[in-house]
Amino acid sequence: WMRENKQWYRLAKTLQEAAAREFCAANGMSISTLHPSLILGPYFGDASTRLSIGHEMAEAWLRDAGTVVPNGHTGVVDVRQVASAHVAAAARLREGHAGGRYLLNQNPLWHQEDFAKALHDSAGRPMALALEPESERGYRAVPPTADVRPAADDLGIVLRAPEDVVAATVASLRAHARL
C-alpha cells in the first residue's frame, strides 16, 4: 500500500523499524520502539527558533488562510508525554523487561479538518482553510484506530486529550510571539 500510494516517508520508517528489530533479534538484544503521531504541546524557544514539524504546521494553519488541509487523518501527542515515554521505555529495558512497540497517539485519529478546527477554536479564530477534495485521498470514511494500551500498561503513559494538547500548543506559540 505504501509503495502503491507513494508514501515514502511511512515506508522508510517501516523498513527502518523492521531492520532494527531484525538486528536486535539476531544479536540477542531487546528493543523498544515509540511511534508518536504529530508531536505538539508547549513550544520551547522564541520567535527566531526553528519550529518542529508539528508546531510549524499549526502555525501555518493558523496564519495562512490559503493553506490546504489534506483529506487524511492524524493524531496529536504532547511533547512532554513523548519524552516521558522514552524515559519509561529505557527504564523498562534497563530493568530487564522485554522490549515493546508503543503507539503514542489519540484513538481514534482525527480527520485533519477536525484538527484544523480544534486549532482555530483554541486560537479563537474562524477557520478559513481550503479542504483537499475527498477524491484526492479517500481516508475520511473510517478513522483509523490504534491500540494505545501498551503505552499506558507498560509505560504508565495516559495521553492527554487532543484538544488539551492543541490548546497548549496555541498558548505556547502565543507566549513565544509566534502568533
Buried (B, 14 or more C-beta within 10 A) or exposed (E): EBEEEEEEEEBEBEEEBEEEBEEBEEEEEEBBBBBBBBBBBBBEEEEEEEBBEBBEBBBEBBEEEEBEBBBBBBBBBBBBBBEBBBEBBEEBBEEEEEBBBBBBBBBEBBBBBBBBBBBBBBBEBEBEBEBBEEEEBEBBEEBEEBEBEBBEEBBEBEBBEBBBBBBBBBBBBBEBEBB
